[in-house]
Amino acid sequence: MQISALADSGRPNLACDATLGFDADMSFCLLLLNGSLRGTQGNSARLLQRAAQALPASWHGDALCLADYHGTVEALAERLSSADAFLIGSGVYWGSWGSPLQRFLEVMSSYELSRCFLGKPAGALISADSVGGLDVAQRLLGAFSLLGCLLPPLSSVVLSRAACAATAADPEANADVWQLEDLPIVVQNLVLAQGFAGSPWATWPVRKLARVEGEYPAHGALSAGLEQFG
């Protein structure tokens, strides 16, 4: 599926500083986490770019393409810590998200409940050929919830080639199908939820994994310091 209809929809930008009550002197960051196999050339990059256009003036988007990341784990952790909210994009590959995003979860699991994730709103933008996207979005946001993120209402959009084609043929018959025009709703809810980020969240104890250090290991074996059997 290729998403090319990126022109303005005519709908108002719902995320504006005046209506959301943000201080004009404050600045916030939405981390646009691209977990697609196609990196900057795929639908995830296009959807994240489109979503960033709905940010209020006090916010900016920081695009992070995992397929192309070549920095250190420590630098990545600092980038996560500096973000105020996350919007995660991925295609659907055999019923799951992209391998760059899976690798990210494996490498960064040791930062569970840390300042990288705790209390920060997270949303998901999923693209698919036909079916399976909703299940991927639900499981992905479940994983980020366990990392410590806050899940606002209506914080995911799933766009499929089949749904886009059906809507083009009969817009009224598919009014309840996710559309590109729904992206500002996700962005607004992430922005609103950021107001709760500083709450004194209760946490349960977690088993601390060994943190990977140095160059980000995009490939190869990982050791989390867990016991071996046999």
C-alpha positions as CSV (number, residue, x, y, z in Angstrom):
1,M,0.0,0.0,0.0
2,Q,1.2,3.5,-0.8
3,I,-0.4,6.5,0.9
4,S,-0.2,9.4,-1.4
5,A,-3.2,11.6,-0.5
6,L,-1.4,14.0,1.8
7,A,-3.2,17.2,0.8
8,D,-5.1,19.2,3.4
9,S,-8.4,17.6,4.2
10,G,-10.2,20.8,5.0
11,R,-10.7,19.9,8.6
12,P,-9.5,22.3,11.2
13,N,-6.3,21.7,13.1
14,L,-7.7,20.7,16.4
15,A,-4.4,20.9,18.3
16,C,-3.9,24.6,18.9
17,D,-2.2,26.3,21.8
18,A,-5.1,28.6,22.6
19,T,-7.7,25.9,23.0
20,L,-5.4,23.5,24.8
21,G,-4.1,26.1,27.2
22,F,-0.3,25.8,26.6
23,D,2.1,28.4,27.7
24,A,3.6,30.0,24.6
25,D,7.1,30.1,26.3
26,M,7.2,26.3,26.8
27,S,8.4,23.8,24.2
28,F,7.4,20.2,23.9
29,C,8.6,17.3,21.7
30,L,6.6,14.5,20.0
31,L,9.0,11.7,19.1
32,L,7.9,10.3,15.8
33,L,9.2,6.7,16.1
34,N,9.3,5.0,12.7
35,G,9.6,1.2,13.0
36,S,9.0,0.4,9.4
37,L,11.2,-1.9,7.3
38,R,11.1,0.7,4.5
39,G,12.4,3.5,6.8
40,T,12.0,7.0,5.4
41,Q,10.5,5.7,2.1
42,G,7.5,3.9,3.4
43,N,3.9,4.7,4.5
44,S,5.0,5.0,8.2
45,A,7.2,8.0,7.4
46,R,4.5,9.6,5.4
47,L,1.9,9.1,8.1
48,L,4.1,10.4,10.8
49,Q,5.0,13.5,8.7
50,R,1.3,14.1,8.1
51,A,0.5,13.8,11.9
52,A,3.3,16.2,12.8
53,Q,1.5,18.9,10.8
54,A,-1.3,18.9,13.4
55,L,1.0,19.8,16.3
56,P,0.3,23.1,18.1
57,A,2.9,25.9,17.9
58,S,4.5,25.0,21.3
59,W,5.3,21.5,20.0
60,H,7.8,20.1,17.5
61,G,8.2,16.7,16.0
62,D,11.5,14.7,16.2
63,A,11.6,12.0,13.5
64,L,13.5,8.9,14.5
65,C,13.8,6.2,11.8
66,L,14.9,3.0,13.5
67,A,15.9,1.3,10.3
68,D,18.5,4.0,9.7
69,Y,19.7,4.6,13.3
70,H,23.4,4.3,13.8
71,G,24.1,6.0,17.1
72,T,24.7,4.6,20.6
73,V,22.2,3.1,22.9
74,E,22.9,5.8,25.4
75,A,22.2,8.6,22.8
76,L,18.9,6.8,21.9
77,A,17.9,6.7,25.6
78,E,18.6,10.4,26.0
79,R,16.5,11.1,23.0
80,L,13.7,9.1,24.5
81,S,14.1,10.9,27.8
82,S,14.0,14.3,26.0
83,A,10.6,13.5,24.4
84,D,7.3,14.5,25.9
85,A,5.2,12.0,24.0
86,F,5.6,9.2,21.4
87,L,3.8,8.4,18.2
88,I,4.9,5.1,16.8
89,G,4.5,4.1,13.2
90,S,4.8,0.7,11.5
91,G,3.5,-1.4,8.7
92,V,2.0,-4.9,9.3
93,Y,4.4,-7.8,8.6
94,W,3.0,-11.3,9.0
95,G,0.7,-10.2,11.8
96,S,3.2,-8.0,13.7
97,W,5.1,-4.8,13.5
98,G,8.3,-4.2,11.7
99,S,11.6,-5.9,12.8
100,P,13.3,-2.5,13.4
101,L,10.6,-1.8,16.0
102,Q,10.9,-5.3,17.5
103,R,14.6,-4.8,17.9
104,F,14.1,-1.5,19.6
105,L,11.8,-3.1,22.1
106,E,14.4,-5.8,22.8
107,V,17.3,-3.4,23.2
108,M,15.4,-0.8,25.2
109,S,13.5,-3.2,27.5
110,S,16.1,-2.5,30.2
111,Y,14.8,1.1,30.4
112,E,11.4,-0.1,31.4
113,L,9.7,2.3,33.9
114,S,12.6,4.8,33.5
115,R,12.5,8.4,32.6
116,C,12.6,7.3,29.0
117,F,9.0,6.1,29.2
118,L,7.3,6.6,32.5
119,G,4.1,8.6,32.2
120,K,4.7,9.7,28.7
121,P,1.7,9.5,26.3
122,A,2.0,7.0,23.4
123,G,0.0,6.5,20.2
124,A,0.2,4.3,17.2
125,L,-0.1,4.8,13.4
126,I,-0.4,1.4,11.6
127,S,-0.6,0.8,7.9
128,A,-1.6,-2.5,6.3
129,D,-2.6,-4.0,3.0
130,S,-6.0,-5.3,4.2
131,V,-6.4,-6.7,7.7
132,G,-4.5,-7.3,10.9
133,G,-3.6,-3.7,11.7
134,L,-5.9,-3.2,14.7
135,D,-4.5,-6.3,16.5
136,V,-1.0,-4.9,15.9
137,A,-1.9,-1.5,17.2
138,Q,-3.5,-2.9,20.3
139,R,-0.5,-5.2,21.1
140,L,2.0,-2.5,20.4
141,L,0.4,0.0,22.7
142,G,0.1,-2.7,25.3
143,A,3.9,-3.1,25.1
144,F,4.5,0.6,25.5
145,S,2.0,0.7,28.4
146,L,4.1,-2.0,30.2
147,L,7.3,0.1,29.5
148,G,5.5,2.8,31.5
149,C,3.7,4.9,28.9
150,L,0.3,6.5,29.2
151,L,-2.3,5.6,26.7
152,P,-4.8,8.3,25.9
153,P,-8.3,7.6,24.4
154,L,-8.4,7.3,20.7
155,S,-4.6,7.1,20.4
156,S,-4.3,4.8,17.4
157,V,-5.2,4.9,13.7
158,V,-5.0,2.0,11.3
159,L,-5.0,2.7,7.6
160,S,-5.2,-0.1,5.0
161,R,-5.0,-0.1,1.3
162,A,-8.3,-2.0,1.1
163,A,-10.1,0.6,3.3
164,C,-8.6,3.5,1.3
165,A,-9.8,1.9,-1.9
166,A,-13.3,1.3,-0.5
167,T,-13.6,4.8,0.8
168,A,-12.6,6.2,-2.6
169,A,-15.3,4.2,-4.2
170,D,-18.0,5.1,-1.7
171,P,-17.1,7.7,1.0
172,E,-20.5,7.7,2.7
173,A,-20.6,3.9,3.0
174,N,-17.2,3.9,4.8
175,A,-17.6,6.8,7.1
176,D,-16.7,4.7,10.1
177,V,-13.4,3.5,8.6
178,W,-10.2,5.2,9.7
179,Q,-9.1,8.0,7.4
180,L,-6.0,10.2,7.0
181,E,-8.2,13.0,8.4
182,D,-8.3,11.1,11.8
183,L,-4.6,11.7,12.4
184,P,-5.1,15.1,14.1
185,I,-7.4,13.5,16.7
186,V,-4.6,11.2,17.8
187,V,-2.2,14.1,17.9
188,Q,-4.5,16.2,20.0
189,N,-5.1,13.5,22.5
190,L,-1.4,12.9,22.9
191,V,-0.9,16.6,23.4
192,L,-3.7,16.8,26.0
193,A,-2.4,13.7,27.8
194,Q,1.0,15.2,28.3
195,G,-0.5,17.3,31.0
196,F,-0.6,14.2,33.2
197,A,3.0,13.2,32.5
198,G,4.4,14.7,35.7
199,S,1.9,12.7,37.9
200,P,3.4,10.6,40.8
201,W,2.6,7.3,39.0
202,A,2.7,4.2,41.1
203,T,5.0,1.4,39.8
204,W,5.4,-2.2,40.6
205,P,8.9,-3.8,41.0
206,V,10.4,-5.1,37.7
207,R,13.4,-7.4,37.1
208,K,16.2,-5.2,36.0
209,L,17.8,-6.4,32.8
210,A,21.4,-5.7,31.8
211,R,21.6,-2.6,29.7
212,V,23.2,-2.7,26.3
213,E,26.0,-0.2,26.0
214,G,27.8,1.5,23.2
215,E,26.8,1.3,19.5
216,Y,23.2,0.4,18.9
217,P,23.1,-3.3,18.0
218,A,20.7,-3.3,15.0
219,H,21.6,-7.0,14.4
220,G,23.1,-9.9,16.1
221,A,22.7,-11.7,19.4
222,L,21.6,-9.9,22.6
223,S,22.3,-10.7,26.2
224,A,19.9,-9.3,28.8
225,G,21.8,-11.0,31.7
226,L,19.1,-13.6,32.3
227,E,19.8,-17.1,33.5
228,Q,20.4,-19.9,30.9
229,F,18.7,-23.3,31.1
230,G,20.3,-26.6,30.5
